[in-house]
Amino acid sequence: DSGVTQTPKHLITATGQRVTLRCSPRSGDLSVYWYQQSLDQGLQFLIQYYNGEERAKGNILERFSAQQFPDLHSELNLSSLELGDSALYFCASSETGVRTEAFFGQGTRLTVV
Amino acid sequence: DQQVKQNSPSLSVQEGRISILNCDYTNSMFDYFLWYKKYPAEGPTFLISISSIKDKNEDGRFTVFLNKSAKHLSLHIVPSQPGDSAVYFCAGGANNLFFGTGTRLTVIP
């Protein structure tokens, strides 16, 4: 158990809908990352937060947004969903977010039908 | 644009032999590199890391080598065990982490 909790584990929704994925980082970790993994592909970096502030942005679509709350949990919001958004979404956390290992949650499998 | 590349999607090795997984990166600003192991239906698990000030880091059966001039790193697993069968991701970065596409390692008993 990495200590990173993601909910829900599975989500099935229709095209055009909006969903929210939630992540609770390990106790003491200030940085949260979001990654997308499609069809056994690599982990695509989406976005990183540190202590509530956005630190880095990767290949995140404009239809997607995220935030990190004062209690350090994070949410990834996906809207106007398309079939191609079906993927595993991973959250990871690390102590400082700089030159340190990140610990991953179990992921949320999103299926858009 | 893939900043971290793992060009071998799969590798099969006999139990007891050495497994060598390779990774290349393009961004010369990267100064920290990691290897993760992933089993199906689980999140990636951290394995070993290396800072750019070193060229080798060892942890038990796992050794990571970094060649900065070639922008190349490799993970050596000696001896390989059937339980090592998994997908291995390398990652690199400075303030955040970029991952490769993974190499599926199969260790044959």
Interface residues (C-beta under 8 A of the other chain):
Chain A: S2 V4 Y33 Y35 D40 Q41 G42 L43 Q44 F45 Q48 R55 A56 G58 F90 A92 G97 V98 R99 T100 E101 A102 F103 F104 G105 Q106 G107
Chain B: Q2 Q6 D31 Y32 L34 Y36 A41 E42 G43 P44 T45 F46 S49 S51 F89 A91 A94 N95 N96 L97 F98 F99 G100 T101 G102
